[in-house]
Amino acid sequence: MLIQNKTKRIIKRLATKYNLSEAEITKVVYSGITLMKDKMKEGDGYNEETYSNTRIKGWGIFAVRPHRFKKKGE
């Protein structure tokens, strides 16, 4: 909950600073996260080699943690 409140405050501040609507700022902020989520869903849950680390400029590298992979038979 704390992160959501913090994110909302940042979005409001950016909207005011750049004279844009909060909806436009929200779309920009979450577009990178949505793309990353879709990219990570493309991988095969049983094969670590089907996942690739991806970098979002200013946010860092995103990678699937090894313990998140499914084991055969699960």
C-alpha positions in Angstrom: 0.0 0.0 0.0 2.9 2.3 0.8 4.4 1.9 -2.7 1.0 2.7 -4.3 0.6 5.9 -2.3 4.2 6.9 -3.1 3.7 6.2 -6.8 0.5 8.3 -6.8 2.3 11.2 -5.2 5.1 11.0 -7.8 2.5 10.8 -10.7 0.7 13.9 -9.3 4.0 15.8 -9.0 5.0 14.9 -12.6 1.6 15.8 -14.0 1.8 19.2 -12.4 5.4 19.8 -13.4 4.9 18.9 -17.1 1.3 20.2 -17.3 -0.1 16.8 -18.3 -3.0 14.8 -17.0 -2.4 12.1 -14.4 -3.8 9.5 -16.8 -1.1 10.4 -19.4 1.7 10.2 -16.8 0.3 6.9 -15.4 0.2 5.4 -18.9 3.9 6.3 -19.4 5.0 5.0 -16.0 3.2 1.7 -16.3 3.9 1.1 -20.0 7.4 -0.2 -19.2 6.1 -2.5 -16.5 3.4 -3.9 -18.7 5.9 -4.6 -21.6 8.2 -6.3 -19.1 5.4 -8.4 -17.7 4.4 -9.5 -21.3 8.0 -10.3 -22.2 8.5 -12.5 -19.1 5.2 -14.4 -19.8 6.7 -15.5 -23.2 9.1 -17.9 -21.5 8.5 -21.5 -20.9 8.1 -22.1 -17.1 10.1 -25.3 -17.2 13.1 -24.0 -19.3 15.3 -21.3 -17.9 16.9 -20.8 -21.3 13.7 -19.4 -22.8 13.9 -16.3 -20.5 16.1 -13.4 -21.2 17.2 -10.6 -18.9 15.8 -7.3 -20.1 16.9 -3.8 -19.3 14.7 -0.7 -19.0 16.7 2.5 -19.1 16.6 4.2 -15.7 15.0 1.2 -14.0 17.7 -1.5 -14.3 17.8 -5.1 -15.4 14.8 -7.4 -14.9 15.4 -11.2 -14.6 13.4 -14.2 -13.5 14.6 -15.6 -10.3 15.8 -19.2 -10.5 13.5 -20.4 -7.7 10.5 -19.2 -9.7 11.0 -21.9 -12.3 8.6 -24.8 -12.2 10.0 -28.3 -11.8 8.9 -31.0 -14.1 5.8 -32.7 -12.8 4.4 -29.6 -11.0 
